[in-house]
Amino acid sequence: MTLVLGIGLRAGTSYRELRDLVDRALTGVVGAVESVVTVEGRENEPGLQRLVASLGAQLLVASSVDLADQQVPSPREHVGELAGTASVAEAAVVLSGAELVVPKLKSAGATVAVGVLGPAAPGYSSADREVVHRVIAERRDVRRGFLDKPVDDELLTRVLEAAHRAPSVGLSQPWDFLLIRDVATRRKIHDLASAQRDAFAASLPADRRSVFDGLKIEAILDTPLNIAVTCDPARGGRHVLGRHADPRTVWFSAAIAVQNLWLAARAEGLGVGWVSFFDPAEVGAVLGLPAHVDLLGYLCVGHVSEFAAAPELVRSGWAARRPLSWAVHQEQWGYRGLPGAEPSTTAALRDAAGSSVRVGGGSQVARVVVVDGGSGAEHLGAADVLVVQVGAEKPAADFGVLWRPARTADEAVELGVEVARDLVLQGVGELQVSSVGDSVLAERLTQGIRWGGLACGAAVKGVDEPAAVTDSPA
Ligand SMILES: Cc1cc2nc3c(=O)[nH]c(=O)nc-3n(C[C@H](O)[C@H](O)[C@H](O)COP(=O)(O)O)c2cc1C
């Protein structure tokens, strides 16, 4: 909802006083403040200007004559005699065309009223919405079943136009699309992917490797068209709006272009498979990318005989989809739950250990060692060992060491539950968990891993059955 604040104030009213009053007025009101309206003559008040800036709103000014013309619920005659209008705050809201939802509130030197602007813009019809959700749900990463049929230029242009309409930080549009049809070039790229595939396979524990061997991870030579999507992180020069604080946003922008491409392609019946088994610099060398341009994604594109109903990694048992309720937090990290549902608490996570909600069902065994501090790497060894490090200091990057810097015992439990859930989603069916040393945080996180594993139906070695897990995590 778009909100309007009407504000009347005495000269010299402080920002703090205004802020407290506005916070009080906005309690329980959902929406963003788009504008603040005040009476002519008060617009340069420092307290008001700071308030408007802090709200990210625009400041509008109304004349006392216009304000005096408005019908408001609580006019004050003596204010009218002094200011030329019997109401500033409420009248300003009404004058802006908003519906008054919070009548005037007062502090020592100011008044504020809140209005809601017009009805919300209409969404699409339910049939149109259905199509949008359908293409999102039916988009697939495709690696099999490509047809020997060229991709029509007009169709491809439509798909590229959809990609090119993606949002981008500061409208920097950092992407380019390099279309590759030449078989010799694709062979070179294919060789690079094969080498990476072999390296990944060699890093896997035996049970995981046997599943991986049955997976197809690219369709570089099976598709008539490959598209390298690139990102120029410096495009637009020095003053790209929004990129200054977070340079990663250029990468986000280019990745969204890929998603647009992927969805538009699905609607056209065109399969797309993203391949990331590459050292990007090696691909860049084959494709002649200039040094300032980076490879973002490499896509294999072509017509297909069918689109699978579920991701190949799900159908093969390699990984499972994460429930939305695990991914949604309410107000503070860790309070997970869908909109309208009670968010989970540590006690609920513990109780859930007794009622298996099987999400994975993989055969992989993972040995998990929880440590407090240090690099953690000294506990690595075999490929099935994962170290969880709870210390405050971030260890050197290593995918074998998960950094989970718990701040409290409750948070340690919550983080542990998530570690277990994520492992189960990645095919782990048995967890062998231990903690090193006598750190409370490490011990709580270990407990969380056990509860999380049990709740997902994994076998958790060396721990009590769920019914016996009754100790309080606090
Ligand atoms: C950034 C990115 C890189 C990916 N790299 C590969 C890859 O190298 N090989 C592969 O088979 N799939 C790759 N995928 C596809 C994912 O495995 C796939 O999106 C996921 O399993 C979900 O399946 P769905 O896209 O059909 O819903 C990649 C996906 C993304 C977003």
PDBQT file of the ligand as one rigid body, heavy atoms in Angstrom, charges set to zero:
ROOT
HETATM    1  C1  LIG A 501      23.942 -21.468 -12.257  1.00  0.00    +0.000 C 
HETATM    2  C2  LIG A 501      23.509 -22.855 -12.678  1.00  0.00    +0.000 A 
HETATM    3  C3  LIG A 501      24.451 -23.763 -13.114  1.00  0.00    +0.000 A 
HETATM    4  C4  LIG A 501      24.065 -25.038 -13.497  1.00  0.00    +0.000 A 
HETATM    5  N1  LIG A 501      24.994 -25.912 -13.970  1.00  0.00    +0.000 NA
HETATM    6  C5  LIG A 501      24.616 -27.131 -14.383  1.00  0.00    +0.000 A 
HETATM    7  C6  LIG A 501      25.554 -28.043 -14.958  1.00  0.00    +0.000 A 
HETATM    8  O1  LIG A 501      26.733 -27.751 -15.096  1.00  0.00    +0.000 OA
HETATM    9  N2  LIG A 501      25.114 -29.235 -15.354  1.00  0.00    +0.000 N 
HETATM   10  C7  LIG A 501      23.812 -29.615 -15.205  1.00  0.00    +0.000 A 
HETATM   11  O2  LIG A 501      23.477 -30.745 -15.565  1.00  0.00    +0.000 OA
HETATM   12  N3  LIG A 501      22.883 -28.768 -14.694  1.00  0.00    +0.000 NA
HETATM   13  C8  LIG A 501      23.267 -27.534 -14.296  1.00  0.00    +0.000 A 
HETATM   14  N4  LIG A 501      22.325 -26.672 -13.819  1.00  0.00    +0.000 N 
HETATM   15  C9  LIG A 501      20.912 -27.069 -13.769  1.00  0.00    +0.000 C 
HETATM   16  C10 LIG A 501      20.459 -27.473 -12.375  1.00  0.00    +0.000 C 
HETATM   17  O3  LIG A 501      20.935 -28.755 -12.058  1.00  0.00    +0.000 OA
HETATM   18  C11 LIG A 501      18.932 -27.442 -12.369  1.00  0.00    +0.000 C 
HETATM   19  O4  LIG A 501      18.516 -26.126 -12.570  1.00  0.00    +0.000 OA
HETATM   20  C12 LIG A 501      18.346 -27.962 -11.070  1.00  0.00    +0.000 C 
HETATM   21  O5  LIG A 501      18.640 -29.300 -10.904  1.00  0.00    +0.000 OA
HETATM   22  C13 LIG A 501      16.829 -27.791 -11.044  1.00  0.00    +0.000 C 
HETATM   23  O6  LIG A 501      16.246 -28.370 -12.160  1.00  0.00    +0.000 OA
HETATM   24  P1  LIG A 501      15.273 -27.561 -13.117  1.00  0.00    +0.000 P 
HETATM   25  O7  LIG A 501      16.098 -26.412 -13.670  1.00  0.00    +0.000 OA
HETATM   26  O8  LIG A 501      14.863 -28.523 -14.181  1.00  0.00    +0.000 OA
HETATM   27  O9  LIG A 501      14.136 -27.069 -12.304  1.00  0.00    +0.000 OA
HETATM   28  C14 LIG A 501      22.708 -25.408 -13.449  1.00  0.00    +0.000 A 
HETATM   29  C15 LIG A 501      21.756 -24.468 -13.006  1.00  0.00    +0.000 A 
HETATM   30  C16 LIG A 501      22.150 -23.214 -12.638  1.00  0.00    +0.000 A 
HETATM   31  C17 LIG A 501      21.095 -22.213 -12.174  1.00  0.00    +0.000 C 
ENDROOT
TORSDOF 0
